[in-house]
């Protein structure tokens, strides 16, 4: 299948728009015509895997329409509208326990996994592309996927809005609804108002009488967070946030979500917690957070990680889309659309903070 793709040949250079050939679906594979694909920070940090002679095809928040299916595919059929998400084996202990994000084969399946027969899925100038990113590599007009990461959705849904549900939105919303699970009367502190943090804010607002405080450096994003229902939005430049949150919440947040991956921020989040409260970390960063072990023990605080929102995508993505359809999860406020050949402008706007979630369209 001839199409165009957004390729990376050098992590320090601009993405290139190039014609590619995508293979027909083989056994267990699904050919999806991509309508939209969100840009996620994970796409950008993964560019280093590419090379001039082996360009990399990224994209892991794809949405589109099934064009064809290979033998043995039964869960989807041509014409289905789908959202693409991460891959999982479905048979290991963690998958069996309803925790597919922690699949024993997650790395092999999601980090540029190869076909069983080792034939290329996509070619550029007759040479193989490094693809298979999250089992989709959806920065192209067509993508080859599998049943485990292809979620059928209502055809009435705007696919450009639905695309980021495959990763960023389910990560933030799932961290709140599946991991933190705040109840009525809770105070949730959200650190970072990017796509993941904003999804966490919106998810928290679906629980009656939950209050949310957002910590964010960007004035524009603080303002947007308030418009989306945050009860307070703090600028860390104005002084230590932990003390302000403890005062605001009259004793400390009952729950916190750190989306930044910054060690110092995680330390602040722990300090802002009340007795018996939990912070969930979803940002992949480096460094050692400055955590007072005495505070942790004496106040019964909990720190835990969370991957892909601890979700079962086949159930959780449709649930979030239902919330959106009901007007309870207005993520369209976060999205800006760009033709795929304007990827440079999309990235520039994202870096400037003027756009929360850029989505490429085909």
Helices and strands as residue ranges (DSSP letters): E 2-8, E 16-22, E 29-38, H 41-45, G 46-49, E 56-57, E 62-69, E 81-84, H 93-96, G 100-102, H 106-110, E 122-124, E 127-128, E 142-146, G 147-149, E 150-153, H 159-162, G 163-166, H 168-174, I 175-180, E 187-191, H 195-204, E 211-215, H 219-227, E 232-234, G 236-238, H 241-248, E 253-258, H 263-272, E 273-281, H 293-298, E 302-305, G 308-310, H 313-325, G 331-334, E 335-339, G 340-342, H 343-352, E 357-361
